[in-house]
Amino acid sequence: MKAQVSIEYMLITGILLIGVLSMFYYTSGESLLRSRLDAANDAVNAIATTANYIGVMENQSKTQVWVRIPRGVVSTNISNNETLIKLRSFNGKLTDVFAKTDFELEGSIPTEAGTYNINIQKSGNKVKIG
């Protein structure tokens, strides 16, 4: 009888452990994705804000902005008046993170994860990024 009770306790404990571990795995993945999305959002907003600032300055005005590109970036695009970072989540879905500016943009930003010092310069009616 005691052996049967021990096996039942072990079975219940095992099921609970699997449930707790699966919840931990899910929440840690969501937290990491949120962190990547926040970093991408910070990067595109920093570039857009600085581009708007440079856009109202004299021709050939320039500055630099530090941005952190997160892991999981599939592509980046800077064109028209939009800065875009495309991220891949853990389940394979793509998420677009973008910011619009008041000025036409051209250039590029890296896709590799890391912290970069991005040059931003006004050239005629456009703002060059990168």
Backbone atoms as SQL, in Angstrom:
CREATE TABLE atoms (id INTEGER PRIMARY KEY, chain TEXT, resi INTEGER, resn TEXT, atom TEXT, x REAL, y REAL, z REAL);
INSERT INTO atoms VALUES
  (1, 'A', 1, 'MET', 'N', 0.812, -1.182, 0.000),
  (2, 'A', 1, 'MET', 'CA', 0.000, 0.000, 0.000),
  (3, 'A', 1, 'MET', 'C', 0.864, 1.259, 0.000),
  (4, 'A', 2, 'LYS', 'N', 1.935, 1.258, 0.814),
  (5, 'A', 2, 'LYS', 'CA', 2.799, 2.432, 0.869),
  (6, 'A', 2, 'LYS', 'C', 3.483, 2.668, -0.467),
  (7, 'A', 3, 'ALA', 'N', 3.852, 1.626, -1.175),
  (8, 'A', 3, 'ALA', 'CA', 4.508, 1.765, -2.467),
  (9, 'A', 3, 'ALA', 'C', 3.558, 2.397, -3.483),
  (10, 'A', 4, 'GLN', 'N', 2.298, 2.024, -3.431),
  (11, 'A', 4, 'GLN', 'CA', 1.316, 2.585, -4.362),
  (12, 'A', 4, 'GLN', 'C', 1.130, 4.083, -4.104),
  (13, 'A', 5, 'VAL', 'N', 1.082, 4.499, -2.848),
  (14, 'A', 5, 'VAL', 'CA', 0.927, 5.908, -2.492),
  (15, 'A', 5, 'VAL', 'C', 2.145, 6.691, -2.957),
  (16, 'A', 6, 'SER', 'N', 3.331, 6.114, -2.797),
  (17, 'A', 6, 'SER', 'CA', 4.558, 6.783, -3.237),
  (18, 'A', 6, 'SER', 'C', 4.559, 6.983, -4.740),
  (19, 'A', 7, 'ILE', 'N', 4.143, 5.992, -5.487),
  (20, 'A', 7, 'ILE', 'CA', 4.085, 6.105, -6.944),
  (21, 'A', 7, 'ILE', 'C', 3.069, 7.168, -7.349),
  (22, 'A', 8, 'GLU', 'N', 1.937, 7.237, -6.673),
  (23, 'A', 8, 'GLU', 'CA', 0.923, 8.246, -6.988),
  (24, 'A', 8, 'GLU', 'C', 1.451, 9.646, -6.699),
  (25, 'A', 9, 'TYR', 'N', 2.147, 9.821, -5.584),
  (26, 'A', 9, 'TYR', 'CA', 2.743, 11.115, -5.269),
  (27, 'A', 9, 'TYR', 'C', 3.789, 11.510, -6.303),
  (28, 'A', 10, 'MET', 'N', 4.607, 10.558, -6.715),
  (29, 'A', 10, 'MET', 'CA', 5.620, 10.845, -7.739),
  (30, 'A', 10, 'MET', 'C', 4.956, 11.220, -9.058),
  (31, 'A', 11, 'LEU', 'N', 3.882, 10.560, -9.424),
  (32, 'A', 11, 'LEU', 'CA', 3.166, 10.849, -10.655),
  (33, 'A', 11, 'LEU', 'C', 2.564, 12.259, -10.611),
  (34, 'A', 12, 'ILE', 'N', 1.913, 12.596, -9.502),
  (35, 'A', 12, 'ILE', 'CA', 1.324, 13.929, -9.354),
  (36, 'A', 12, 'ILE', 'C', 2.420, 15.000, -9.377),
  (37, 'A', 13, 'THR', 'N', 3.510, 14.762, -8.676),
  (38, 'A', 13, 'THR', 'CA', 4.622, 15.703, -8.658),
  (39, 'A', 13, 'THR', 'C', 5.208, 15.876, -10.057),
  (40, 'A', 14, 'GLY', 'N', 5.348, 14.814, -10.787),
  (41, 'A', 14, 'GLY', 'CA', 5.873, 14.879, -12.155),
  (42, 'A', 14, 'GLY', 'C', 4.981, 15.683, -13.076),
  (43, 'A', 15, 'ILE', 'N', 3.679, 15.482, -12.983),
  (44, 'A', 15, 'ILE', 'CA', 2.728, 16.233, -13.815),
  (45, 'A', 15, 'ILE', 'C', 2.778, 17.720, -13.467),
  (46, 'A', 16, 'LEU', 'N', 2.809, 18.032, -12.183),
  (47, 'A', 16, 'LEU', 'CA', 2.902, 19.434, -11.768),
  (48, 'A', 16, 'LEU', 'C', 4.212, 20.070, -12.230),
  (49, 'A', 17, 'LEU', 'N', 5.289, 19.330, -12.149),
  (50, 'A', 17, 'LEU', 'CA', 6.592, 19.833, -12.577),
  (51, 'A', 17, 'LEU', 'C', 6.588, 20.131, -14.078),
  (52, 'A', 18, 'ILE', 'N', 6.006, 19.260, -14.865),
  (53, 'A', 18, 'ILE', 'CA', 5.912, 19.484, -16.311),
  (54, 'A', 18, 'ILE', 'C', 5.079, 20.737, -16.590),
  (55, 'A', 19, 'GLY', 'N', 3.992, 20.922, -15.880),
  (56, 'A', 19, 'GLY', 'CA', 3.149, 22.108, -16.054),
  (57, 'A', 19, 'GLY', 'C', 3.884, 23.389, -15.709),
  (58, 'A', 20, 'VAL', 'N', 4.596, 23.380, -14.586),
  (59, 'A', 20, 'VAL', 'CA', 5.336, 24.574, -14.159),
  (60, 'A', 20, 'VAL', 'C', 6.468, 24.884, -15.141),
  (61, 'A', 21, 'LEU', 'N', 7.187, 23.877, -15.590),
  (62, 'A', 21, 'LEU', 'CA', 8.285, 24.100, -16.528),
  (63, 'A', 21, 'LEU', 'C', 7.782, 24.620, -17.879),
  (64, 'A', 22, 'SER', 'N', 6.663, 24.106, -18.350),
  (65, 'A', 22, 'SER', 'CA', 6.135, 24.590, -19.625),
  (66, 'A', 22, 'SER', 'C', 5.668, 26.039, -19.503),
  (67, 'A', 23, 'MET', 'N', 5.083, 26.425, -18.381),
  (68, 'A', 23, 'MET', 'CA', 4.696, 27.821, -18.178),
  (69, 'A', 23, 'MET', 'C', 5.930, 28.716, -18.103),
  (70, 'A', 24, 'PHE', 'N', 6.977, 28.246, -17.443),
  (71, 'A', 24, 'PHE', 'CA', 8.218, 29.014, -17.354),
  (72, 'A', 24, 'PHE', 'C', 8.837, 29.202, -18.740),
  (73, 'A', 25, 'TYR', 'N', 8.855, 28.160, -19.547),
  (74, 'A', 25, 'TYR', 'CA', 9.413, 28.237, -20.898),
  (75, 'A', 25, 'TYR', 'C', 8.640, 29.255, -21.735),
  (76, 'A', 26, 'TYR', 'N', 7.321, 29.216, -21.674),
  (77, 'A', 26, 'TYR', 'CA', 6.483, 30.131, -22.448),
  (78, 'A', 26, 'TYR', 'C', 6.708, 31.579, -22.015),
  (79, 'A', 27, 'THR', 'N', 6.686, 31.846, -20.710),
  (80, 'A', 27, 'THR', 'CA', 6.830, 33.225, -20.234),
  (81, 'A', 27, 'THR', 'C', 8.229, 33.769, -20.474),
  (82, 'A', 28, 'SER', 'N', 9.250, 32.932, -20.384),
  (83, 'A', 28, 'SER', 'CA', 10.605, 33.432, -20.645),
  (84, 'A', 28, 'SER', 'C', 10.767, 33.761, -22.126),
  (85, 'A', 29, 'GLY', 'N', 10.162, 32.980, -23.008),
  (86, 'A', 29, 'GLY', 'CA', 10.207, 33.274, -24.445),
  (87, 'A', 29, 'GLY', 'C', 9.481, 34.565, -24.774),
  (88, 'A', 30, 'GLU', 'N', 8.321, 34.773, -24.171),
  (89, 'A', 30, 'GLU', 'CA', 7.563, 36.009, -24.386),
  (90, 'A', 30, 'GLU', 'C', 8.322, 37.216, -23.854),
  (91, 'A', 31, 'SER', 'N', 8.981, 37.062, -22.723),
  (92, 'A', 31, 'SER', 'CA', 9.757, 38.156, -22.141),
  (93, 'A', 31, 'SER', 'C', 10.932, 38.530, -23.043),
  (94, 'A', 32, 'LEU', 'N', 11.606, 37.545, -23.585),
  (95, 'A', 32, 'LEU', 'CA', 12.727, 37.805, -24.483),
  (96, 'A', 32, 'LEU', 'C', 12.248, 38.478, -25.760),
  (97, 'A', 33, 'LEU', 'N', 11.119, 38.048, -26.297),
  (98, 'A', 33, 'LEU', 'CA', 10.562, 38.675, -27.497),
  (99, 'A', 33, 'LEU', 'C', 10.197, 40.123, -27.209),
  (100, 'A', 34, 'ARG', 'N', 9.578, 40.380, -26.059),
  (101, 'A', 34, 'ARG', 'CA', 9.217, 41.755, -25.690),
  (102, 'A', 34, 'ARG', 'C', 10.464, 42.625, -25.591),
  (103, 'A', 35, 'SER', 'N', 11.541, 42.082, -25.045),
  (104, 'A', 35, 'SER', 'CA', 12.799, 42.810, -24.937),
  (105, 'A', 35, 'SER', 'C', 13.349, 43.160, -26.321),
  (106, 'A', 36, 'ARG', 'N', 13.283, 42.216, -27.261),
  (107, 'A', 36, 'ARG', 'CA', 13.753, 42.468, -28.627),
  (108, 'A', 36, 'ARG', 'C', 12.893, 43.517, -29.319),
  (109, 'A', 37, 'LEU', 'N', 11.577, 43.423, -29.131),
  (110, 'A', 37, 'LEU', 'CA', 10.673, 44.405, -29.736),
  (111, 'A', 37, 'LEU', 'C', 10.931, 45.799, -29.179),
  (112, 'A', 38, 'ASP', 'N', 11.175, 45.892, -27.882),
  (113, 'A', 38, 'ASP', 'CA', 11.466, 47.191, -27.268),
  (114, 'A', 38, 'ASP', 'C', 12.760, 47.777, -27.817),
  (115, 'A', 39, 'ALA', 'N', 13.790, 46.949, -27.984),
  (116, 'A', 39, 'ALA', 'CA', 15.060, 47.429, -28.530),
  (117, 'A', 39, 'ALA', 'C', 14.890, 47.901, -29.972),
  (118, 'A', 40, 'ALA', 'N', 14.137, 47.158, -30.773),
  (119, 'A', 40, 'ALA', 'CA', 13.897, 47.556, -32.164),
  (120, 'A', 40, 'ALA', 'C', 13.091, 48.847, -32.214),
  (121, 'A', 41, 'ASN', 'N', 12.103, 48.964, -31.357),
  (122, 'A', 41, 'ASN', 'CA', 11.289, 50.176, -31.296),
  (123, 'A', 41, 'ASN', 'C', 12.140, 51.384, -30.894),
  (124, 'A', 42, 'ASP', 'N', 13.001, 51.207, -29.904),
  (125, 'A', 42, 'ASP', 'CA', 13.909, 52.284, -29.488),
  (126, 'A', 42, 'ASP', 'C', 14.817, 52.700, -30.645),
  (127, 'A', 43, 'ALA', 'N', 15.313, 51.730, -31.399),
  (128, 'A', 43, 'ALA', 'CA', 16.230, 52.026, -32.503),
  (129, 'A', 43, 'ALA', 'C', 15.546, 52.834, -33.600),
  (130, 'A', 44, 'VAL', 'N', 14.380, 52.387, -34.069),
  (131, 'A', 44, 'VAL', 'CA', 13.709, 53.113, -35.156),
  (132, 'A', 44, 'VAL', 'C', 13.240, 54.492, -34.695),
  (133, 'A', 45, 'ASN', 'N', 12.806, 54.607, -33.444),
  (134, 'A', 45, 'ASN', 'CA', 12.384, 55.917, -32.940),
  (135, 'A', 45, 'ASN', 'C', 13.555, 56.871, -32.778),
  (136, 'A', 46, 'ALA', 'N', 14.698, 56.369, -32.331),
  (137, 'A', 46, 'ALA', 'CA', 15.887, 57.219, -32.213),
  (138, 'A', 46, 'ALA', 'C', 16.326, 57.725, -33.577),
  (139, 'A', 47, 'ILE', 'N', 16.310, 56.851, -34.578),
  (140, 'A', 47, 'ILE', 'CA', 16.691, 57.258, -35.932),
  (141, 'A', 47, 'ILE', 'C', 15.689, 58.266, -36.486),
  (142, 'A', 48, 'ALA', 'N', 14.400, 58.013, -36.322),
  (143, 'A', 48, 'ALA', 'CA', 13.374, 58.910, -36.847),
  (144, 'A', 48, 'ALA', 'C', 13.424, 60.277, -36.169),
  (145, 'A', 49, 'THR', 'N', 13.574, 60.295, -34.866),
  (146, 'A', 49, 'THR', 'CA', 13.641, 61.561, -34.133),
  (147, 'A', 49, 'THR', 'C', 14.848, 62.376, -34.567),
  (148, 'A', 50, 'THR', 'N', 15.988, 61.715, -34.691),
  (149, 'A', 50, 'THR', 'CA', 17.207, 62.409, -35.118),
  (150, 'A', 50, 'THR', 'C', 17.097, 62.867, -36.566),
  (151, 'A', 51, 'ALA', 'N', 16.477, 62.060, -37.423),
  (152, 'A', 51, 'ALA', 'CA', 16.282, 62.456, -38.823),
  (153, 'A', 51, 'ALA', 'C', 15.379, 63.680, -38.917),
  (154, 'A', 52, 'ASN', 'N', 14.339, 63.739, -38.108),
  (155, 'A', 52, 'ASN', 'CA', 13.473, 64.928, -38.086),
  (156, 'A', 52, 'ASN', 'C', 14.229, 66.161, -37.613),
  (157, 'A', 53, 'TYR', 'N', 15.094, 65.981, -36.637),
  (158, 'A', 53, 'TYR', 'CA', 15.917, 67.076, -36.120),
  (159, 'A', 53, 'TYR', 'C', 16.869, 67.589, -37.203),
  (160, 'A', 54, 'ILE', 'N', 17.563, 66.679, -37.873),
  (161, 'A', 54, 'ILE', 'CA', 18.519, 67.059, -38.924),
  (162, 'A', 54, 'ILE', 'C', 17.795, 67.623, -40.141),
  (163, 'A', 55, 'GLY', 'N', 16.591, 67.131, -40.412),
  (164, 'A', 55, 'GLY', 'CA', 15.842, 67.573, -41.587),
  (165, 'A', 55, 'GLY', 'C', 15.518, 69.048, -41.598),
  (166, 'A', 56, 'VAL', 'N', 15.384, 69.668, -40.447),
  (167, 'A', 56, 'VAL', 'CA', 15.070, 71.094, -40.390),
  (168, 'A', 56, 'VAL', 'C', 16.332, 71.957, -40.371),
  (169, 'A', 57, 'MET', 'N', 17.490, 71.340, -40.318),
  (170, 'A', 57, 'MET', 'CA', 18.760, 72.063, -40.291),
  (171, 'A', 57, 'MET', 'C', 19.194, 72.434, -41.708),
  (172, 'A', 58, 'GLU', 'N', 20.320, 73.136, -41.777),
  (173, 'A', 58, 'GLU', 'CA', 20.889, 73.515, -43.067),
  (174, 'A', 58, 'GLU', 'C', 21.388, 72.280, -43.810),
  (175, 'A', 59, 'ASN', 'N', 21.563, 72.442, -45.120),
  (176, 'A', 59, 'ASN', 'CA', 22.085, 71.356, -45.948),
  (177, 'A', 59, 'ASN', 'C', 23.463, 70.939, -45.447),
  (178, 'A', 60, 'GLN', 'N', 23.765, 69.663, -45.501),
  (179, 'A', 60, 'GLN', 'CA', 25.014, 69.043, -45.069),
  (180, 'A', 60, 'GLN', 'C', 25.165, 68.981, -43.546),
  (181, 'A', 61, 'SER', 'N', 24.118, 69.342, -42.794),
  (182, 'A', 61, 'SER', 'CA', 24.166, 69.157, -41.343),
  (183, 'A', 61, 'SER', 'C', 24.199, 67.664, -41.065),
  (184, 'A', 62, 'LYS', 'N', 24.933, 67.287, -40.014),
  (185, 'A', 62, 'LYS', 'CA', 25.011, 65.865, -39.696),
  (186, 'A', 62, 'LYS', 'C', 25.192, 65.657, -38.203),
  (187, 'A', 63, 'THR', 'N', 24.845, 64.470, -37.784),
  (188, 'A', 63, 'THR', 'CA', 25.028, 64.053, -36.397),
  (189, 'A', 63, 'THR', 'C', 25.085, 62.536, -36.366),
  (190, 'A', 64, 'GLN', 'N', 25.207, 61.998, -35.176),
  (191, 'A', 64, 'GLN', 'CA', 25.248, 60.551, -35.003),
  (192, 'A', 64, 'GLN', 'C', 24.295, 60.162, -33.879),
  (193, 'A', 65, 'VAL', 'N', 23.797, 58.947, -33.961),
  (194, 'A', 65, 'VAL', 'CA', 22.925, 58.425, -32.908),
  (195, 'A', 65, 'VAL', 'C', 23.332, 56.974, -32.632),
  (196, 'A', 66, 'TRP', 'N', 23.373, 56.623, -31.348),
  (197, 'A', 66, 'TRP', 'CA', 23.676, 55.246, -30.955),
  (198, 'A', 66, 'TRP', 'C', 22.380, 54.452, -30.919),
  (199, 'A', 67, 'VAL', 'N', 22.378, 53.291, -31.567),
  (200, 'A', 67, 'VAL', 'CA', 21.218, 52.401, -31.529),
  (201, 'A', 67, 'VAL', 'C', 21.667, 50.976, -31.245),
  (202, 'A', 68, 'ARG', 'N', 20.780, 50.216, -30.605),
  (203, 'A', 68, 'ARG', 'CA', 21.054, 48.800, -30.349),
  (204, 'A', 68, 'ARG', 'C', 20.127, 47.980, -31.226),
  (205, 'A', 69, 'ILE', 'N', 20.717, 47.181, -32.096),
  (206, 'A', 69, 'ILE', 'CA', 19.957, 46.286, -32.963),
  (207, 'A', 69, 'ILE', 'C', 19.868, 44.939, -32.244),
  (208, 'A', 70, 'PRO', 'N', 18.645, 44.444, -32.020),
  (209, 'A', 70, 'PRO', 'CA', 18.501, 43.182, -31.280),
  (210, 'A', 70, 'PRO', 'C', 18.761, 41.961, -32.150),
  (211, 'A', 71, 'ARG', 'N', 18.887, 40.807, -31.511),
  (212, 'A', 71, 'ARG', 'CA', 18.967, 39.543, -32.251),
  (213, 'A', 71, 'ARG', 'C', 17.622, 39.246, -32.878),
  (214, 'A', 72, 'GLY', 'N', 17.626, 38.461, -33.949),
  (215, 'A', 72, 'GLY', 'CA', 16.382, 38.066, -34.579),
  (216, 'A', 72, 'GLY', 'C', 15.928, 38.978, -35.699),
  (217, 'A', 73, 'VAL', 'N', 16.762, 39.957, -36.083),
  (218, 'A', 73, 'VAL', 'CA', 16.384, 40.856, -37.173),
  (219, 'A', 73, 'VAL', 'C', 16.537, 40.124, -38.499),
  (220, 'A', 74, 'VAL', 'N', 15.476, 40.108, -39.284),
  (221, 'A', 74, 'VAL', 'CA', 15.482, 39.461, -40.595),
  (222, 'A', 74, 'VAL', 'C', 15.927, 40.449, -41.651),
  (223, 'A', 75, 'SER', 'N', 15.403, 41.684, -41.580),
  (224, 'A', 75, 'SER', 'CA', 15.777, 42.711, -42.551),
  (225, 'A', 75, 'SER', 'C', 15.514, 44.094, -41.973),
  (226, 'A', 76, 'THR', 'N', 16.148, 45.084, -42.598),
  (227, 'A', 76, 'THR', 'CA', 15.899, 46.484, -42.269),
  (228, 'A', 76, 'THR', 'C', 15.672, 47.218, -43.581),
  (229, 'A', 77, 'ASN', 'N', 14.923, 48.296, -43.505),
  (230, 'A', 77, 'ASN', 'CA', 14.666, 49.080, -44.705),
  (231, 'A', 77, 'ASN', 'C', 14.494, 50.542, -44.312),
  (232, 'A', 78, 'ILE', 'N', 15.195, 51.401, -45.026),
  (233, 'A', 78, 'ILE', 'CA', 15.026, 52.836, -44.851),
  (234, 'A', 78, 'ILE', 'C', 14.709, 53.397, -46.222),
  (235, 'A', 79, 'SER', 'N', 13.492, 53.889, -46.383),
  (236, 'A', 79, 'SER', 'CA', 13.099, 54.473, -47.669),
  (237, 'A', 79, 'SER', 'C', 11.891, 55.366, -47.462),
  (238, 'A', 80, 'ASN', 'N', 11.671, 56.235, -48.457),
  (239, 'A', 80, 'ASN', 'CA', 10.602, 57.231, -48.388),
  (240, 'A', 80, 'ASN', 'C', 10.720, 57.979, -47.070),
  (241, 'A', 81, 'ASN', 'N', 9.756, 57.876, -46.202),
  (242, 'A', 81, 'ASN', 'CA', 9.852, 58.536, -44.893),
  (243, 'A', 81, 'ASN', 'C', 9.656, 57.535, -43.758),
  (244, 'A', 82, 'GLU', 'N', 10.210, 56.320, -43.934),
  (245, 'A', 82, 'GLU', 'CA', 9.981, 55.253, -42.961),
  (246, 'A', 82, 'GLU', 'C', 11.264, 54.478, -42.670),
  (247, 'A', 83, 'THR', 'N', 11.452, 54.177, -41.395),
  (248, 'A', 83, 'THR', 'CA', 12.531, 53.296, -40.950),
  (249, 'A', 83, 'THR', 'C', 11.880, 52.015, -40.447),
  (250, 'A', 84, 'LEU', 'N', 12.315, 50.861, -40.965),
  (251, 'A', 84, 'LEU', 'CA', 11.665, 49.583, -40.664),
  (252, 'A', 84, 'LEU', 'C', 12.693, 48.550, -40.217),
  (253, 'A', 85, 'ILE', 'N', 12.353, 47.827, -39.149),
  (254, 'A', 85, 'ILE', 'CA', 13.099, 46.648, -38.718),
  (255, 'A', 85, 'ILE', 'C', 12.108, 45.494, -38.670),
  (256, 'A', 86, 'LYS', 'N', 12.447, 44.397, -39.344),
  (257, 'A', 86, 'LYS', 'CA', 11.585, 43.210, -39.381),
  (258, 'A', 86, 'LYS', 'C', 12.221, 42.140, -38.494),
  (259, 'A', 87, 'LEU', 'N', 11.474, 41.697, -37.463),
  (260, 'A', 87, 'LEU', 'CA', 11.953, 40.702, -36.493),
  (261, 'A', 87, 'LEU', 'C', 11.228, 39.378, -36.670),
  (262, 'A', 88, 'ARG', 'N', 11.952, 38.280, -36.396),
  (263, 'A', 88, 'ARG', 'CA', 11.336, 36.950, -36.379),
  (264, 'A', 88, 'ARG', 'C', 11.161, 36.527, -34.932),
  (265, 'A', 89, 'SER', 'N', 9.935, 36.124, -34.579),
  (266, 'A', 89, 'SER', 'CA', 9.672, 35.658, -33.226),
  (267, 'A', 89, 'SER', 'C', 10.005, 34.171, -33.124),
  (268, 'A', 90, 'PHE', 'N', 9.841, 33.603, -31.932),
  (269, 'A', 90, 'PHE', 'CA', 10.220, 32.207, -31.697),
  (270, 'A', 90, 'PHE', 'C', 9.347, 31.222, -32.456),
  (271, 'A', 91, 'ASN', 'N', 8.096, 31.615, -32.711),
  (272, 'A', 91, 'ASN', 'CA', 7.215, 30.713, -33.438),
  (273, 'A', 91, 'ASN', 'C', 7.297, 30.915, -34.950),
  (274, 'A', 92, 'GLY', 'N', 8.239, 31.736, -35.403),
  (275, 'A', 92, 'GLY', 'CA', 8.478, 31.925, -36.829),
  (276, 'A', 92, 'GLY', 'C', 7.731, 33.084, -37.454),
  (277, 'A', 93, 'LYS', 'N', 6.857, 33.735, -36.722),
  (278, 'A', 93, 'LYS', 'CA', 6.113, 34.871, -37.259),
  (279, 'A', 93, 'LYS', 'C', 7.019, 36.090, -37.379),
  (280, 'A', 94, 'LEU', 'N', 6.748, 36.915, -38.397),
  (281, 'A', 94, 'LEU', 'CA', 7.501, 38.145, -38.592),
  (282, 'A', 94, 'LEU', 'C', 6.727, 39.317, -38.006),
  (283, 'A', 95, 'THR', 'N', 7.458, 40.247, -37.404),
  (284, 'A', 95, 'THR', 'CA', 6.869, 41.440, -36.824),
  (285, 'A', 95, 'THR', 'C', 7.586, 42.655, -37.376),
  (286, 'A', 96, 'ASP', 'N', 6.830, 43.637, -37.857),
  (287, 'A', 96, 'ASP', 'CA', 7.405, 44.879, -38.355),
  (288, 'A', 96, 'ASP', 'C', 7.408, 45.919, -37.249),
  (289, 'A', 97, 'VAL', 'N', 8.554, 46.558, -37.067),
  (290, 'A', 97, 'VAL', 'CA', 8.683, 47.676, -36.137),
  (291, 'A', 97, 'VAL', 'C', 9.136, 48.856, -36.981),
  (292, 'A', 98, 'PHE', 'N', 8.363, 49.944, -36.989),
  (293, 'A', 98, 'PHE', 'CA', 8.712, 51.051, -37.866),
  (294, 'A', 98, 'PHE', 'C', 8.395, 52.393, -37.218),
  (295, 'A', 99, 'ALA', 'N', 9.008, 53.442, -37.796),
  (296, 'A', 99, 'ALA', 'CA', 8.738, 54.821, -37.386),
  (297, 'A', 99, 'ALA', 'C', 8.763, 55.685, -38.637),
  (298, 'A', 100, 'LYS', 'N', 7.852, 56.639, -38.684),
  (299, 'A', 100, 'LYS', 'CA', 7.764, 57.548, -39.822),
  (300, 'A', 100, 'LYS', 'C', 8.427, 58.871, -39.480),
  (301, 'A', 101, 'THR', 'N', 8.911, 59.556, -40.524),
  (302, 'A', 101, 'THR', 'CA', 9.548, 60.855, -40.355),
  (303, 'A', 101, 'THR', 'C', 8.847, 61.883, -41.234),
  (304, 'A', 102, 'ASP', 'N', 9.215, 63.141, -41.042),
  (305, 'A', 102, 'ASP', 'CA', 8.661, 64.225, -41.850),
  (306, 'A', 102, 'ASP', 'C', 9.462, 64.443, -43.134),
  (307, 'A', 103, 'PHE', 'N', 10.576, 63.735, -43.283),
  (308, 'A', 103, 'PHE', 'CA', 11.471, 63.945, -44.411),
  (309, 'A', 103, 'PHE', 'C', 11.723, 62.631, -45.139),
  (310, 'A', 104, 'GLU', 'N', 12.073, 62.734, -46.416),
  (311, 'A', 104, 'GLU', 'CA', 12.412, 61.544, -47.194),
  (312, 'A', 104, 'GLU', 'C', 13.768, 61.026, -46.733),
  (313, 'A', 105, 'LEU', 'N', 13.836, 59.720, -46.548),
  (314, 'A', 105, 'LEU', 'CA', 15.052, 59.081, -46.041),
  (315, 'A', 105, 'LEU', 'C', 15.667, 58.199, -47.113),
  (316, 'A', 106, 'GLU', 'N', 16.959, 57.999, -47.005),
  (317, 'A', 106, 'GLU', 'CA', 17.639, 56.982, -47.805),
  (318, 'A', 106, 'GLU', 'C', 18.830, 56.485, -46.999),
  (319, 'A', 107, 'GLY', 'N', 19.187, 55.231, -47.226),
  (320, 'A', 107, 'GLY', 'CA', 20.320, 54.650, -46.520),
  (321, 'A', 107, 'GLY', 'C', 20.006, 53.269, -46.002),
  (322, 'A', 108, 'SER', 'N', 20.776, 52.851, -45.011),
  (323, 'A', 108, 'SER', 'CA', 20.595, 51.513, -44.454),
  (324, 'A', 108, 'SER', 'C', 21.123, 51.470, -43.026),
  (325, 'A', 109, 'ILE', 'N', 20.639, 50.469, -42.301),
  (326, 'A', 109, 'ILE', 'CA', 21.154, 50.187, -40.965),
  (327, 'A', 109, 'ILE', 'C', 21.474, 48.695, -40.913),
  (328, 'A', 110, 'PRO', 'N', 22.378, 48.296, -40.035),
  (329, 'A', 110, 'PRO', 'CA', 22.796, 46.886, -39.979),
  (330, 'A', 110, 'PRO', 'C', 21.664, 45.956, -39.526),
  (331, 'A', 111, 'THR', 'N', 21.781, 44.695, -39.918),
  (332, 'A', 111, 'THR', 'CA', 20.843, 43.668, -39.457),
  (333, 'A', 111, 'THR', 'C', 21.455, 42.793, -38.368),
  (334, 'A', 112, 'GLU', 'N', 22.768, 42.836, -38.233),
  (335, 'A', 112, 'GLU', 'CA', 23.452, 42.043, -37.208),
  (336, 'A', 112, 'GLU', 'C', 23.221, 42.660, -35.832),
  (337, 'A', 113, 'ALA', 'N', 23.033, 41.830, -34.836),
  (338, 'A', 113, 'ALA', 'CA', 22.813, 42.313, -33.474),
  (339, 'A', 113, 'ALA', 'C', 24.042, 43.047, -32.973),
  (340, 'A', 114, 'GLY', 'N', 23.798, 44.124, -32.249),
  (341, 'A', 114, 'GLY', 'CA', 24.897, 44.887, -31.673),
  (342, 'A', 114, 'GLY', 'C', 24.512, 46.340, -31.483),
  (343, 'A', 115, 'THR', 'N', 25.444, 47.114, -30.959),
  (344, 'A', 115, 'THR', 'CA', 25.249, 48.542, -30.748),
  (345, 'A', 115, 'THR', 'C', 26.051, 49.286, -31.802),
  (346, 'A', 116, 'TYR', 'N', 25.395, 50.215, -32.489),
  (347, 'A', 116, 'TYR', 'CA', 26.019, 50.912, -33.612),
  (348, 'A', 116, 'TYR', 'C', 25.861, 52.421, -33.463),
  (349, 'A', 117, 'ASN', 'N', 26.868, 53.133, -33.974),
  (350, 'A', 117, 'ASN', 'CA', 26.832, 54.583, -34.055),
  (351, 'A', 117, 'ASN', 'C', 26.435, 54.922, -35.489),
  (352, 'A', 118, 'ILE', 'N', 25.204, 55.370, -35.702),
  (353, 'A', 118, 'ILE', 'CA', 24.648, 55.601, -37.030),
  (354, 'A', 118, 'ILE', 'C', 24.809, 57.073, -37.400),
  (355, 'A', 119, 'ASN', 'N', 25.397, 57.339, -38.571),
  (356, 'A', 119, 'ASN', 'CA', 25.520, 58.698, -39.084),
  (357, 'A', 119, 'ASN', 'C', 24.212, 59.121, -39.732),
  (358, 'A', 120, 'ILE', 'N', 23.805, 60.346, -39.471),
  (359, 'A', 120, 'ILE', 'CA', 22.595, 60.907, -40.066),
  (360, 'A', 120, 'ILE', 'C', 22.953, 62.284, -40.602),
  (361, 'A', 121, 'GLN', 'N', 22.704, 62.491, -41.917),
  (362, 'A', 121, 'GLN', 'CA', 23.138, 63.726, -42.564),
  (363, 'A', 121, 'GLN', 'C', 22.069, 64.219, -43.534),
  (364, 'A', 122, 'LYS', 'N', 21.886, 65.539, -43.563),
  (365, 'A', 122, 'LYS', 'CA', 20.945, 66.128, -44.516),
  (366, 'A', 122, 'LYS', 'C', 21.682, 66.366, -45.821),
  (367, 'A', 123, 'SER', 'N', 21.045, 65.971, -46.905),
  (368, 'A', 123, 'SER', 'CA', 21.620, 66.149, -48.232),
  (369, 'A', 123, 'SER', 'C', 20.499, 66.595, -49.179),
  (370, 'A', 124, 'GLY', 'N', 20.425, 67.876, -49.459),
  (371, 'A', 124, 'GLY', 'CA', 19.331, 68.400, -50.269),
  (372, 'A', 124, 'GLY', 'C', 18.026, 68.296, -49.520),
  (373, 'A', 125, 'ASN', 'N', 17.024, 67.667, -50.143),
  (374, 'A', 125, 'ASN', 'CA', 15.723, 67.486, -49.493),
  (375, 'A', 125, 'ASN', 'C', 15.626, 66.164, -48.768),
  (376, 'A', 126, 'LYS', 'N', 16.688, 65.374, -48.783),
  (377, 'A', 126, 'LYS', 'CA', 16.670, 64.053, -48.158),
  (378, 'A', 126, 'LYS', 'C', 17.559, 64.020, -46.917),
  (379, 'A', 127, 'VAL', 'N', 17.295, 63.002, -46.103),
  (380, 'A', 127, 'VAL', 'CA', 18.149, 62.742, -44.941),
  (381, 'A', 127, 'VAL', 'C', 18.763, 61.360, -45.167),
  (382, 'A', 128, 'LYS', 'N', 20.105, 61.323, -45.145),
  (383, 'A', 128, 'LYS', 'CA', 20.819, 60.069, -45.368),
  (384, 'A', 128, 'LYS', 'C', 21.117, 59.405, -44.026),
  (385, 'A', 129, 'ILE', 'N', 20.829, 58.115, -43.975),
  (386, 'A', 129, 'ILE', 'CA', 21.032, 57.312, -42.764),
  (387, 'A', 129, 'ILE', 'C', 22.113, 56.288, -43.038),
  (388, 'A', 130, 'GLY', 'N', 23.069, 56.165, -42.139),
  (389, 'A', 130, 'GLY', 'CA', 24.093, 55.129, -42.261),
  (390, 'A', 130, 'GLY', 'C', 25.432, 55.647, -42.681);
